[in-house]
């Protein structure tokens, strides 16, 4: 019998990208996945992976829980073995061109929402459980024109280290995964915007990015998912408070 079969994992932003790959990998590993996604995102053609007997979908908007506890899904019931804080948004704005509403939207989704979801779900997380926060290479190194996004990802690493100290007595591990460039829709949009800024085609800018990566290719969402699955495994039961940089050597 698979020892993971009855273990529940909550995953935010499970409808696409890293969240989609993580959901599939967790199901393959035998976990029961509770996918926290906006209702309209669970019915798209790219969300077919959510139609699985071991995936339970919950209507969830991280920007709402950032401002009121009523945003916590009432359908969630413990106990949970783990929480994967993956949902995030990214917008490019320099400091000089930044707008208050953009900054607030990014911080609410990427940081404040993460804090309050974790706070409210914590009583449902079993002793010996896991929390994995998806930060970024930009949460360690920063990048011009990504100030708000970088600030939230730096902050997630701070929360990771703090929560690891707070929850250690319950044997709950807390780690941050910090990918570099990953083949996702968000990355493709970033490349298009950065290419326009440089007045080159997206193909040329992508080649520029890949030429500055050690292995000359981006991470895949499956690469990130594999690390997350490891951090949930018994082998990682004494690893906590770490930021796991999946480095691409490109800032």
C-alpha positions as CSV (number, residue, x, y, z in Angstrom):
1,X,0.0,0.0,0.0
2,X,1.3,3.5,-0.9
3,X,2.0,5.3,2.4
4,X,1.1,8.6,0.8
5,X,-2.4,7.6,-0.3
6,X,-4.3,9.2,2.6
7,X,-2.0,12.2,2.9
8,X,-3.7,15.4,1.9
9,X,-1.7,18.2,0.2
10,X,-3.2,21.7,-0.5
11,X,-1.8,23.3,-3.6
12,X,-2.5,26.9,-4.6
13,X,-2.4,28.0,-8.2
14,X,-2.8,24.3,-9.2
15,X,-4.4,25.0,-12.6
16,X,-1.2,25.8,-14.7
17,X,2.5,26.0,-14.8
18,X,4.4,24.8,-11.7
19,X,1.1,24.2,-9.9
20,X,-0.2,22.0,-12.6
21,X,3.0,19.9,-12.8
22,X,3.1,19.6,-9.0
23,X,-0.5,18.4,-8.8
24,X,0.2,15.7,-11.4
25,X,3.4,14.7,-9.6
26,X,1.7,14.5,-6.2
27,X,-1.1,12.4,-7.6
28,X,1.5,10.1,-9.2
29,X,3.3,9.8,-5.8
30,X,0.0,8.8,-4.2
31,X,-1.1,11.9,-2.4
32,X,-4.6,13.3,-2.3
33,X,-4.4,16.8,-3.8
34,X,-6.6,19.7,-2.8
35,X,-6.3,22.2,-5.6
36,X,-7.1,25.8,-4.6
37,X,-8.0,27.7,-7.8
38,X,-10.4,30.3,-9.0
39,X,-13.6,28.6,-10.1
40,X,-13.4,29.7,-13.8
41,X,-9.8,28.3,-14.0
42,X,-10.8,24.8,-13.1
43,X,-13.1,24.4,-16.2
44,X,-10.5,25.3,-18.9
45,X,-9.1,22.8,-21.3
46,X,-5.6,23.2,-19.7
47,X,-7.1,22.1,-16.3
48,X,-8.1,18.6,-17.3
49,X,-5.5,17.3,-14.8
50,X,-7.9,18.5,-12.1
51,X,-10.5,15.9,-13.2
52,X,-8.9,13.1,-11.3
53,X,-10.4,11.0,-8.5
54,X,-7.5,12.0,-6.2
55,X,-7.8,15.8,-6.9
56,X,-10.4,17.8,-5.0
57,X,-11.0,21.3,-6.3
58,X,-11.8,24.3,-4.1
59,X,-12.8,27.7,-5.2
60,X,-10.1,30.1,-4.0
61,X,-9.0,33.6,-4.7
62,X,-5.7,34.5,-3.0
63,X,-6.3,38.2,-3.4
64,X,-9.5,37.9,-1.3
65,X,-7.9,36.1,1.7
66,X,-5.3,38.8,1.8
67,X,-7.9,41.3,3.0
68,X,-10.4,39.1,4.9
69,X,-10.4,35.7,6.6
70,X,-13.7,35.0,4.8
71,X,-11.6,34.2,1.7
72,X,-10.6,30.9,3.3
73,X,-12.3,28.1,1.5
74,X,-15.0,26.7,3.8
75,X,-14.8,23.4,1.9
76,X,-11.3,22.6,3.3
77,X,-11.2,19.9,6.0
78,X,-8.2,18.6,7.7
79,X,-6.0,16.9,8.5
80,X,-3.5,18.0,5.9
81,X,0.0,16.7,5.5
82,X,1.3,19.6,3.6
83,X,0.7,23.0,1.9
84,X,2.3,24.2,-1.3
85,X,2.1,28.0,-1.6
86,X,2.5,28.4,-5.3
87,X,-0.1,31.0,-6.5
88,X,1.5,34.2,-7.7
89,X,1.3,37.0,-10.2
90,X,4.1,39.0,-11.9
91,X,4.1,42.4,-13.6
92,X,7.0,44.4,-14.8
93,X,7.3,48.0,-13.7
94,X,10.3,50.1,-12.9
95,X,10.3,52.2,-9.7
96,X,9.8,55.4,-11.7
97,X,6.8,54.0,-13.6
98,X,5.3,52.0,-10.8
99,X,1.6,52.4,-9.7
100,X,0.2,51.9,-6.2
101,X,-2.5,49.6,-7.4
102,X,0.0,47.3,-9.2
103,X,2.2,47.1,-6.2
104,X,-0.7,46.4,-3.8
105,X,-2.1,43.7,-6.1
106,X,1.2,41.8,-6.4
107,X,1.9,42.0,-2.6
108,X,-1.6,40.9,-1.7
109,X,-1.5,37.9,-4.0
110,X,2.2,36.8,-3.6
111,X,2.8,37.6,0.1
112,X,-0.2,38.7,2.2
113,X,-2.4,36.0,0.8
114,X,0.3,33.4,1.4
115,X,0.7,34.5,5.0
116,X,-3.0,34.4,5.9
117,X,-3.8,31.1,4.1
118,X,-1.0,29.5,6.0
119,X,-2.1,31.0,9.2
120,X,-5.6,29.7,8.8
121,X,-4.7,26.3,7.5
122,X,-2.0,25.7,10.1
123,X,-4.4,24.2,12.7
124,X,-5.3,21.6,10.1
125,X,-1.7,20.6,9.3
126,X,-0.6,17.5,11.2
127,X,2.5,17.3,13.3
128,X,5.4,16.1,11.0
129,X,3.8,17.9,8.1
130,X,5.3,20.0,5.3
131,X,5.0,23.6,4.0
132,X,6.7,24.5,0.8
133,X,6.8,28.1,-0.4
134,X,7.5,28.8,-4.1
135,X,9.8,31.8,-4.1
136,X,12.1,32.5,-7.0
137,X,15.7,33.2,-8.1
138,X,14.5,36.8,-8.1
139,X,13.9,36.4,-4.4
140,X,17.6,36.0,-3.9
141,X,19.2,38.1,-6.6
142,X,16.5,40.6,-7.8
143,X,16.0,42.0,-11.3
144,X,15.5,45.5,-12.7
145,X,11.8,46.4,-13.3
146,X,10.5,43.5,-11.1
147,X,10.6,45.4,-7.8
148,X,7.2,44.4,-6.4
149,X,7.6,40.8,-7.5
150,X,11.1,40.5,-6.1
151,X,10.1,42.1,-2.8
152,X,7.4,39.4,-2.3
153,X,9.7,36.6,-3.2
154,X,12.5,37.8,-0.9
155,X,9.8,38.1,1.8
156,X,8.7,34.5,1.3
157,X,12.2,33.3,2.1
158,X,12.1,35.3,5.3
159,X,8.8,33.8,6.2
160,X,10.2,30.3,5.4
161,X,13.1,30.7,7.8
162,X,10.8,32.2,10.5
163,X,8.1,29.5,10.2
164,X,10.8,26.8,10.3
165,X,11.9,28.1,13.7
166,X,8.3,28.5,15.0
167,X,7.1,25.1,13.8
168,X,10.1,22.9,14.5
169,X,8.7,21.7,17.8
170,X,5.8,20.2,15.8
171,X,8.3,18.6,13.4
172,X,6.7,20.6,10.5
173,X,9.4,21.4,7.9
174,X,9.2,24.7,6.0
175,X,11.3,25.2,2.8
176,X,11.4,27.6,-0.1
177,X,11.9,26.5,-3.7
178,X,13.5,29.3,-5.8
179,X,13.4,28.4,-9.5
180,X,15.2,30.5,-12.2
181,X,13.6,30.6,-15.6
182,X,10.8,28.0,-16.0
183,X,8.9,27.1,-19.1
184,X,5.5,28.6,-18.1
185,X,2.9,31.0,-19.5
186,X,4.1,33.6,-17.1
187,X,7.7,33.2,-18.4
188,X,6.6,33.5,-22.0
189,X,4.8,36.8,-21.3
190,X,7.9,38.1,-19.5
191,X,10.0,37.3,-22.5
192,X,7.6,39.0,-24.8
193,X,7.7,42.2,-22.6
194,X,11.4,42.1,-22.2
195,X,11.9,41.6,-25.9
196,X,9.8,44.7,-26.7
197,X,11.8,46.7,-24.3
198,X,15.0,45.6,-26.1
199,X,13.4,46.1,-29.5
200,X,14.1,42.5,-30.5
201,X,11.9,39.5,-31.3
202,X,10.8,37.2,-28.5
203,X,12.8,34.4,-30.3
204,X,16.0,36.5,-30.2
205,X,15.5,37.4,-26.5
206,X,14.8,33.8,-25.6
207,X,18.0,32.7,-27.3
208,X,19.8,35.4,-25.3
209,X,18.3,34.0,-22.1
210,X,19.2,30.4,-22.9
211,X,22.7,31.4,-23.8
212,X,23.2,32.6,-20.3
213,X,22.0,29.5,-18.6
214,X,24.6,26.9,-17.7
215,X,22.7,24.0,-19.3
216,X,21.4,26.2,-22.2
217,X,17.8,25.5,-21.4
218,X,15.1,26.6,-18.9
219,X,13.8,24.5,-16.1
220,X,10.6,22.7,-16.8
221,X,7.6,22.8,-14.4
222,X,8.3,19.0,-13.9
223,X,11.8,19.8,-12.6
224,X,10.3,22.1,-9.9
225,X,7.6,19.6,-9.1
226,X,10.2,16.8,-8.6
227,X,12.0,19.0,-6.0
228,X,8.7,19.7,-4.2
229,X,7.8,16.0,-4.1
230,X,11.3,15.3,-2.6
231,X,10.7,17.9,0.1
232,X,7.5,16.1,1.1
233,X,9.2,12.8,1.3
234,X,10.6,11.0,4.5
235,X,14.1,11.6,3.2
236,X,13.6,15.4,3.7
237,X,12.0,15.0,7.2
238,X,15.0,16.8,8.8
239,X,15.5,19.5,6.2
240,X,13.9,22.8,7.1
241,X,14.4,26.6,6.8
242,X,16.3,26.2,3.5
243,X,15.9,28.1,0.2
244,X,16.5,25.8,-2.7
245,X,17.9,27.7,-5.6
246,X,17.3,26.1,-9.0
247,X,19.9,28.3,-10.5
248,X,20.1,29.4,-14.1
249,X,22.9,31.9,-13.7
250,X,20.8,34.7,-15.3
251,X,19.7,37.8,-13.5
